Amino acid sequence: MSILQHDLELQSKKKETRLAFIDLARSIAIVLMLEGHITGELLSAAYRAENGWFYQLWRQVHGYTSPLFFTISGLVFSYLLTKEQWGIAFWKNPRIKKGLKRVVELLLWGYLLQFHFRNFIICQWEGSDFNSDWFMAFHVLQSIAVALFLLMFFYALSALTRIPFYILAAMAGVMIFGLNGIQETYIRAQKALLASGSIQHMDYWPSHAPRWLQNMFFGMYSEFAFLRFSGYALIGGALGHFIRINQRHVLSFTFGFTLFALGYVLKRDVYFLLEWIDLQLMDWGIQSHANQMANKDSLIGLSMVLCLLGLLVILNRLVKIPNNLFLKMGQNTFPIYIIHVMLIYEGLLGIGLPLEQYKDFLSPVQSWAISLFIISWFFVLIAYWERIKMKWQILIKR
């Protein structure tokens, strides 16, 4: 037995530090997402128009849900991807095969959840045209799929170049944010021209490309264009690898306070940082407009995620976080996401909870009460999820 193999066996026998703060962050993200989507469907337009401070706070908090969701997705994926990196070829890493399978699953489910089977049947029955515009939208699951694929690409590049994976992932994340600034500047310019009447319709990009490809960048349905959100996942991936190689020192006050301090400084100085970057890029002739200022909201979202992770690391250091039902919510984000889209937005089957038709009759307190009631049933679902999966596997084998 070689020394390397002996070291690998010893390493595999060591009990890994339980990083409960990661699952806690995922649980917070999924619960915030559920509450935001359910309450968002129920909340009356009159209350939104009032623009009260509580509504503004609620809206701002839920604006950080997507950055948290993407950052944690990249962090967890890279943390698992780099578990068996010593002496293992790229294609022999079991996480590569699992990762590629997950990418395909996310892409397929992204399109399936945008298909309304009931509307399709109705159109076929009545002989009318089925509108497939929304089916071509770029879904949040597809955006995550692209981000995970990019992480695997840079993992392979790290193996070829011997450059640490977390450095490549961080550099790629910064580059994605830079490209997003250029794209956001273009989108804002198009919206301003449309509002002023200078143009009749927006010029989507890439021009003359199929709708599904345009929606990946800037199309009719590009809310989750990958340039907007892949940067979070890549930064999260860099953090996941950094945590992996510094596992013994992660659950320390120093690491927690460092994450929090980085987030705080980024939040405080984001305007001056982006302004300086814009000036440098314009001086070098790389860009002609202040594109990076369009990333202000994105980087504020990243700063809040870093602050939250720092606080959770400190909490994980102070107390032992039990592996309870709340943490299991974070460990099952994929099925929860699929089920909630089917129930709330009538994804795939075209049948769901009729929430939107009641929003004109419900007060904010009633909306949040219903939201908490529905979320409680997701906790019940997860409590029995392992049994459901086991019975499903037995049924399939028959």
C-alpha angles and dihedrals in degrees: 000000000000123000090246092054091047091052091048092053092049090048092050091051093054114099109241121233109261105241097197091164089074093057089042090055091049091049092051090049095050094045092048089049093051093047092046095049096043096044089042089060093046103039112106121243089232092061091048090051091053087067092203123179093252092053091048090051091048091049093047094050091051090048087070094053096086095048089049092046094050095041093051091045090056092042095052094043094052093042090057094037093058096045094100102030101126111102094337120129118236097251092042091061103104090211091064092060091043090047094052090047090051091049091055091046092051093049093049095045090047090061095038093055089054092055116093106204093187093054090046091054092046091051091049091048094048094039093238128137118270110228107228097177094104090045088064093054120122104246128208089247091055091049089053089048091056090047092052091048090052090051091053090048093054090043088058090045089052090054091052098043099032088228109141111264094230091057093051092045092049092048090048090050091053090048092050090051089050092052090046089057090056091047094047091050090053092047092050090049091051092049091049092051091049092049092050092050094243090124131029097215136007120266102236119208134264086037117230091006122134114277094247090056094045090052089059088064115011119339141124092292108029102131090129099035107165094239088062097054111015090081090066092051093048092049088047089050091053089051091048092055092044089053090049095054092042096041096138093055100041099090094058133114089237094059093044094049090045092055091046092047092049090052093046094049091047091050092047098044102029094111094051092043094053092043090053092048091050092051092049094048092048091048090052091049093241094122134014099205136048092263099155093062085073087069093064096104092043094054092044086056090051091048092053090050091053091049091051093048090049091053091047091051089053090048090049087052095050100044138021106248109217120228092245135154093278091059090047087061088063092046091057103044095133099061091038091054093049094047094046092052090051092049101039104030099027091241120182100351096041090229124108147122112318094230102142096059091063099049094095091059102044129087119221091257091052091047092053091044091055090045092054090047092054092045090053089061090055087057089052090050093052091047088063098030096106091053091048092052092048093051090046092053090049090050092051093050090054 
